[in-house]
Amino acid sequence: MAIEVLMPALSPTMTEGTLARWLKKEGDTVSSGDVLAEIETDKATMEVEAVDEGILGKILISEGTQGVPVNAPIAILVEEGEAVPETAAAPQKDASTPSKTDAVAPAETAPKAATPSVQKSPVTSPAASAAHKVFASPLAKRIAKEKGLDLTQIKGTGPNGRIVRRDVENASAKPLSASAAATAPAIAAAGGSTSVPHSTMRKVIARRLSEAKSTIPHFYVSVDIELDALMALRAQLNATSPEEGPDSFKLSVNDMLVKAAAVALKRIPTVNASFTEDAMILHDDVDISIAVSIPDGLITPIVRQADKKSLKQISQETKDLVKRARAGKLKPEEFQGGTFSISNMGMYGVKDFSAIINPPQAAILAIAAGRKQPVVKGSELAIATVMTVTLSVDHRVVDGSVAAEWLSAFRSVVESPLTLVI
């Protein structure tokens, strides 16, 4: 019996997605657990696995099609020798929970950094589009669009001749062929400007930040914090690390600030909270989301139970999370569900800034650069390394005095950092 493969809901906020790439072709045998396709969701690009077995009888949605609603049929599986149905059921725009006929599930390994996708195109069979087939990674396609390169003129050096990033970056600019220009997404130059289509991730970032800023009553509290004691402790701890091996570590200032924020959240737990219409949710675990820049936007991998972890554990875990975030290999549970966020732009020399709250969290800490400056200690003038941090707070959850109390606790921990190792 023919089975429809449906567009899966791969994140709680997903209502539609982009079918970035098919990894199986019509006529291929499909076993349970096989990776069928790459789906660009509102969070990232994820591989999806087959749940059922059979023959991939017909691909209903071609690669690069945008705006495919959750639960819409994207392909049909048939049994050996079974005739392939000509049509599938009409796609359902309702983005409710996937039905029991859903034949795909998220792969354990998957998310990749989301990349701008091509515009929605009519569904065509592989036979009709084989002549125009270009095997290229999503990132290579994006770079080619930005540089105005014709992928059909670029030789791929990736697996099975696939065009990858280095191929596009090393290619000299060539004008698009007439056929490529006809099907290329609209990147129109006018008066020296260029229009680049939004990726799914960029659209979601725009929507979520607009909602956060317009629906959450933000207020901001800033404080200057001296870093010298923390930096001295960091140097001492790093000096104890083995040169190599599993026990090797190299603490960053950010690692120590993550731990300091976790300690402060345990001291002032009302900031480790979320707002709902019926109640305030006070979280037992301190799960800190760390803002990480990726090629097409931002993702927030989470250090779970940061208050219970040592500096070494936080350092090693954070480095692994950041590395996999930039390589697009985070699992959904590794970037969804934090209770508090940190955004650190100190490495860019930023003096101070305010961050937008990441709902449903109640607060986010913006960390700026440490700078040598004169300070008054007692009645003496001295030089200290000072950074400005700004706490953005949801006023529905946290009052001003509580926000100030939390910042005071955070500053106390950073300026007396032995608390971090006791």
C-alpha positions in Angstrom: 0.0 0.0 0.0 1.3 3.4 -1.0 2.5 5.6 2.0 2.7 9.4 1.8 5.9 10.9 3.3 4.8 14.1 5.0 6.6 17.3 5.8 7.6 16.8 9.4 7.4 19.3 12.3 11.1 19.3 13.3 10.8 22.1 16.0 7.9 23.3 18.2 7.6 26.6 16.3 7.8 25.1 12.8 4.8 25.7 10.5 6.5 25.3 7.2 10.0 24.6 5.8 12.2 24.4 2.8 13.0 21.1 1.1 16.7 21.8 0.7 17.9 18.5 -0.8 16.8 14.9 -1.6 19.3 12.3 -0.5 17.3 9.5 -2.2 16.0 9.5 -5.8 12.9 7.9 -7.3 13.2 4.2 -7.6 15.6 3.9 -4.6 14.9 1.3 -1.9 14.2 2.9 1.4 14.7 1.2 4.8 13.6 2.4 8.2 16.3 4.8 9.5 17.6 5.8 6.0 18.1 9.5 5.6 15.7 10.8 3.0 16.2 14.5 2.7 17.5 17.7 4.2 14.7 20.0 5.5 15.4 23.6 6.3 13.3 24.4 9.3 12.8 27.6 11.3 15.9 26.7 13.4 18.4 25.0 11.1 18.8 22.5 8.3 18.1 19.0 9.5 18.3 15.5 8.0 15.2 13.4 8.3 14.9 9.6 8.5 12.4 7.3 7.0 10.1 5.5 9.4 8.6 3.1 6.9 10.1 0.8 4.3 9.5 0.6 0.6 10.5 2.1 -2.8 10.6 5.8 -3.3 8.0 5.8 -5.9 7.5 9.5 -6.5 9.0 12.8 -5.3 6.2 15.3 -5.0 8.2 18.4 -3.9 11.4 19.3 -5.7 14.7 20.4 -4.1 14.8 24.1 -3.1 11.0 24.5 -2.7 10.2 27.0 0.0 7.1 27.3 2.2 6.2 23.6 2.3 3.6 23.4 5.1 3.9 20.8 7.9 2.0 17.6 7.0 2.1 18.4 3.3 2.9 15.2 1.2 6.5 15.5 -0.1 6.9 12.0 -1.6 5.2 8.6 -1.9 6.6 5.2 -0.8 5.3 2.1 -2.6 5.9 -1.6 -2.2 7.9 -3.6 -4.8 5.8 -3.9 -8.0 3.1 -1.6 -6.7 1.9 1.1 -9.1 2.7 4.7 -8.1 -0.4 6.9 -7.5 -0.6 9.8 -9.8 -1.5 12.4 -7.1 -1.3 12.8 -3.4 -3.8 14.2 -1.0 -4.0 18.0 -1.0 -1.4 19.6 1.4 -2.8 20.7 4.7 -1.9 24.3 5.7 -2.7 23.5 9.3 0.5 23.2 11.2 -0.8 20.9 13.9 1.0 17.8 15.3 2.1 15.5 12.5 -0.4 12.7 11.8 0.2 9.0 12.2 1.0 8.7 8.5 4.1 10.8 8.9 6.9 8.8 7.5 9.9 10.8 8.5 11.5 11.7 11.8 14.5 13.8 12.9 17.9 12.1 12.5 20.0 11.9 15.7 22.9 13.7 14.1 21.5 16.5 12.1 21.2 20.2 12.3 23.4 22.2 9.9 23.7 25.9 9.8 20.7 27.2 7.9 21.4 28.7 4.5 19.4 30.9 2.2 17.2 28.8 0.0 16.1 29.1 -3.6 12.6 30.4 -4.4 9.7 28.1 -4.5 9.4 26.4 -7.8 6.8 24.2 -9.5 7.0 20.5 -8.6 8.8 18.6 -11.4 9.9 15.0 -11.7 13.5 14.1 -11.6 13.4 13.0 -15.2 12.2 16.4 -16.3 14.9 18.2 -14.2 17.8 15.9 -14.6 19.5 18.0 -17.2 19.5 21.0 -14.8 20.6 19.0 -11.8 23.4 20.6 -9.8 24.9 18.7 -6.9 26.0 21.4 -4.5 25.9 22.0 -0.7 23.4 24.6 0.5 26.3 26.8 1.6 27.9 26.5 -1.8 24.6 27.5 -3.5 24.3 30.6 -1.2 27.8 31.8 -1.9 27.3 31.2 -5.6 24.1 33.3 -5.6 25.9 36.1 -3.7 28.9 36.1 -6.2 26.7 35.7 -9.3 28.3 32.4 -10.3 26.8 29.7 -12.5 27.0 26.4 -10.6 26.8 24.5 -13.9 30.2 25.9 -14.8 31.9 24.9 -11.6 33.6 21.5 -11.1 32.8 19.9 -7.7 35.6 18.4 -5.6 33.3 17.0 -2.9 32.0 13.5 -2.5 30.6 12.1 -5.8 31.5 15.4 -7.5 29.4 17.6 -5.2 30.2 21.3 -5.3 31.3 22.5 -1.9 32.2 25.8 -0.4 35.8 25.8 -1.5 34.9 25.2 -5.1 32.7 28.3 -5.2 35.1 30.5 -3.4 37.9 29.5 -5.7 35.8 29.9 -8.9 36.2 33.1 -11.0 33.0 35.0 -11.6 31.2 33.9 -14.7 27.9 35.2 -16.0 24.9 33.0 -15.5 23.8 31.1 -18.5 20.4 32.0 -19.9 18.7 28.9 -18.4 20.4 29.5 -15.0 19.4 33.1 -15.1 15.8 32.2 -15.8 15.6 29.9 -12.7 17.9 31.8 -10.4 16.4 33.5 -7.3 15.7 37.2 -7.5 19.0 38.9 -6.6 18.4 42.2 -8.2 21.0 44.9 -8.4 19.7 48.5 -8.7 21.6 51.7 -8.0 24.6 49.8 -6.6 22.5 47.7 -4.1 21.8 44.0 -4.0 18.7 42.1 -2.8 19.5 38.8 -1.2 16.5 36.5 -0.4 15.9 35.7 3.3 16.7 32.3 4.5 14.3 30.5 6.7 16.5 31.1 9.7 16.7 34.9 9.0 12.9 35.1 8.6 12.4 33.3 12.0 15.0 35.6 13.7 13.2 38.6 12.3 9.8 37.3 13.4 10.9 36.2 16.9 12.9 39.3 17.7 10.0 41.5 16.5 7.6 39.6 18.7 10.0 39.7 21.7 10.6 43.4 21.4 6.9 44.3 20.8 5.3 41.9 23.4 7.8 41.8 26.2 8.2 44.9 28.4 12.0 45.1 28.5 14.0 47.2 30.9 17.7 47.4 31.3 20.1 47.5 34.2 23.9 48.0 33.8 26.9 47.8 36.1 30.7 48.0 35.7 32.6 45.0 37.0 36.4 44.7 37.7 37.9 41.7 36.0 41.5 41.6 37.3 40.9 39.0 40.1 39.0 36.7 37.7 41.7 37.0 35.1 44.4 36.2 37.6 42.5 33.1 38.8 42.0 32.1 35.1 45.8 32.3 34.5 46.5 30.2 37.6 43.9 27.5 36.7 45.1 27.3 33.1 48.7 26.8 34.3 47.5 23.6 36.0 46.2 22.1 32.8 48.0 19.2 31.1 49.4 20.0 27.7 47.4 17.3 26.0 44.9 14.5 26.7 41.3 14.4 27.8 42.1 16.3 31.0 43.5 19.2 29.1 41.6 22.5 29.3 41.9 26.2 28.6 39.5 28.4 30.4 38.2 31.5 28.7 36.8 34.5 30.5 33.4 33.6 29.0 33.5 30.2 30.6 34.0 31.8 34.0 31.3 34.3 33.4 28.9 31.5 32.5 29.6 29.9 35.8 29.3 33.2 37.6 25.9 33.8 36.1 24.8 30.3 37.2 25.9 31.0 40.7 24.1 34.3 40.8 20.9 32.6 39.4 21.0 30.1 42.3 21.3 33.0 44.7 18.5 35.0 43.1 16.3 32.3 41.6 13.5 34.6 40.6 15.5 35.7 37.6 15.8 32.1 36.4 12.2 32.2 35.4 9.6 32.3 32.5 6.3 34.2 32.1 3.0 32.5 31.2 -0.5 34.0 31.3 -1.4 31.9 34.3 1.8 31.7 36.4 5.5 32.4 36.7 7.6 29.4 36.0 10.6 29.2 38.4 13.1 26.7 37.0 15.1 24.4 39.2 17.9 23.8 36.7 20.1 26.6 35.5 20.4 26.0 31.8 22.3 28.8 30.2 21.9 29.6 26.5 25.1 31.1 24.9 24.5 33.2 21.8 26.8 31.9 19.0 27.1 33.6 15.6 26.8 31.3 12.6 27.0 32.2 8.8 23.3 33.0 8.4 22.3 34.2 11.8 22.4 33.2 15.5 21.9 30.0 17.5 22.0 29.5 21.3 23.5 26.2 22.4 22.8 25.4 26.0 25.1 24.5 28.9 22.7 22.4 31.0 22.8 22.6 34.8 25.7 25.1 34.7 25.5 25.7 38.4 26.4 22.0 39.1 29.4 21.9 36.7 33.0 22.7 37.3 34.8 25.4 35.3 36.6 22.7 33.4 33.4 20.9 32.5 31.8 24.2 31.3 34.9 25.0 29.3 35.1 21.7 27.5 31.3 21.5 26.9 31.1 25.1 25.6 33.9 24.6 23.2 32.3 21.4 21.8 28.9 23.1 21.6 30.2 26.1 19.8 32.3 24.0 17.4 29.3 21.8 16.5 27.0 24.9 16.3 29.2 26.5 13.6 29.5 23.1 11.8 25.7 22.7 11.9 25.8 19.5 14.0 23.7 20.4 17.1 20.7 18.3 18.1 17.5 20.2 18.7 17.6 19.5 22.4 21.1 21.2 22.5 19.7 24.6 21.5 16.1 24.6 22.6 14.8 25.1 26.2 17.4 27.3 28.1 16.3 29.3 31.1 18.7 32.3 30.9 20.9 33.7 28.0 24.3 35.3 27.7 25.4 37.3 24.7 29.1 38.2 24.8 30.5 40.7 22.3 33.6 41.6 24.3 35.9 40.0 21.6 34.8 42.8 19.3 35.8 45.6 21.6 32.2 46.7 22.3 31.9 49.2 25.1 28.4 48.3 26.1 25.1 47.1 24.5 21.7 45.8 25.3 20.4 42.4 24.1 16.8 41.4 23.2 15.3 38.8 25.5 15.0 35.2 24.2 11.4 34.2 25.0 10.1 32.5 27.1 13.2 33.3 29.2 12.9 36.3 31.5 16.4 37.8 31.1 19.5 38.0 29.0 23.0 39.3 30.0 24.9 41.4 27.5 28.7 41.3 28.2 31.0 44.0 26.7 34.8 44.2 26.5 37.1 44.5 29.4 39.1 47.8 29.3 41.9 49.3 31.3 40.6 52.4 33.0 41.2 54.5 36.1 39.2 53.6 39.2 39.0 54.9 42.7 39.8 52.4 45.4 39.3 53.9 48.9 40.9 57.3 48.5 43.5 56.2 45.9 43.4 56.3 42.1 44.3 53.0 40.5 44.1 51.2 37.1 41.7 48.2 36.7 40.3 46.1 33.9 36.6 47.0 33.8 33.8 45.6 31.8 30.2 46.8 31.5 27.4 44.2 31.6 23.7 45.0 30.9 20.9 42.8 32.1 17.8 42.9 29.9 14.7 41.9 31.9 11.1 41.0 31.3 9.3 43.4 33.7 6.3 41.0 33.9 8.5 38.6 35.7 11.3 40.5 37.4 11.1 43.9 39.1 13.8 46.5 39.1 15.0 45.8 42.6 15.4 42.1 41.9 17.3 42.8 38.7 19.6 45.1 40.6 20.0 42.5 43.3 21.0 39.8 40.7 23.5 42.1 39.1 25.0 42.8 42.5 25.3 39.1 43.1 26.9 38.5 39.7 29.4 41.3 40.3 30.3 39.9 43.7 31.0 36.5 42.2 33.2 37.9 39.4 35.2 40.2 41.6 35.7 37.5 44.3 36.1 34.6 41.9 37.2 31.9 44.4 33.5 31.2 44.7 33.7 29.6 41.2 36.0 26.9 42.4 34.7 26.2 45.9 
